[in-house]
Amino acid sequence: MIRRLLALAVGFVLINLPGQVLLAQGIPTPTLLVNTRCSVGHGYSINDVLEVARSDSFDGPNAPRWIGYRVPVAGNGEMESNQVIRAVRWESLAHWEAYVRDRDSNASVLLGQMLDCDEGNRSFMRDWAIDDQGAPYEGGMIDSTLSTYRVCELKPGSTVEDLFNVLSNQNAEARAEGDRNHRGFSMRWLGSREGVEMNSGIGIRIIGENAGALASYLDSTPVTGAGGTPEGAPVTNCADRTMFRSHTVHDNINQ
């Protein structure tokens, strides 16, 4: 049953993180992922947004590591048809703060006209990649793929190390079969949500090497066995996956 849980994994935005420092228990040092819900303005399309966003310059010393937009394909009913998720990866909260001090000089006026983003309700999440062997977006060679995201709660008494170890085992099996999709998970940190206890909100993702690779992996996952989150898993109350079309805007990782 645990193996059914290990087929979890979700998308938004993100990428392999080479060279991470290992903590004592073997889990990589987390980076920071900041998600913001945005609405595309009337008369504009996501393609307009992507074109303008990609024309922006992110050459400063405090530039984010990665920026992308996720467009829902199979959602949970919470997002409107014109809404997208802006996902931005930073080294740390200090890295984010150093950049936003200069945000006026970095902001695109036209992009601000196209997008209405709920900046006051962003989600700040500590984020882990399972390994650095994945190649989302074909290692930065393409700018669009599919991703999945599954929301869970960390079970009382379980730790992020427990979850990392479970997902690592599943990831190793996939790697042995030549899988190059990215796997990782996030833990909600800043930006509380009703009904979610502190340090328990988990999002598990897969980001496709390309759209076909992720689709093939999902097609291969088991459909037999009992429903619900497996009893022995380190997480509980897991929802079905959501799926997104994920677009890269800026990439300082795959260079």
C-alpha positions, 0 to 999 in steps of 0.5 A: 500500500505504501507504494501507492502513496509513493506514486504521489507527486506534484507540479508547479513550478519546479526543478532539480536542485544540484549541489544542495548541502545535506543535513545530518539526517540526509535530507537536502537543505530546503529552498524557498518557493513562493506561490501567488494566485493571479488573474489574467486581465480581460483582453489578454491571454496566458501567451501574452503574459508569458511573452512579456514576462520572458522579455523582462531582465533578471540579471541582478545579483539577487535575481530569483533562481526560477520563475514560472506560471502554472495553468490549471488543466485538472483543478480542484474547483477553486480557481477561476478560468482566467487564474494562474499560479505564479511560482518563484524559487529563491535560495532563502527568505533573505534572498527573497527580501533582498530582491523585493527591496528593488522590486519597483525597478524590476517590475514590468509595467505592462505585466502589471496591467495584464495580471492582477496578483493577490500579493497579500495572500502569497504562500511561502513554502520550504521546498525539497527536491528528492534528487538532482537527477531529474530533468524537468523541462528537458533540463531547461531545453523546453519552456513548457511541460505538465506537472502534478500536485497533491495536497496532504497533511503531515501525520502527527508524529511523522517528520519531513525526513520520514516523507523524504525517505518514502519518496526517495525510495519510490523515486529510486525505483522510477530512476532505475527504469529510466524516468527523468521526471522531477520529484519533490515536495513543499511544506507550508511555512508562511501564509496560514490556511484555515484548518491547516496546523502549523508545519503540517501542510504538504504539497507533493509534486512531479514535474515532467521531463516533458509532457509526454514523459509525465503522461506516460508515468501517470498512465503506468501508476497502479489503479488497484488496491484500497482507496484513501491514504495508506495507513502506514504513510507519513502523511494523511488526508491526501487529495487526488492530484491536480494537474497543470500546464507549467511554463518557465519564464526565467531559469537561473538553474539550468544554465 
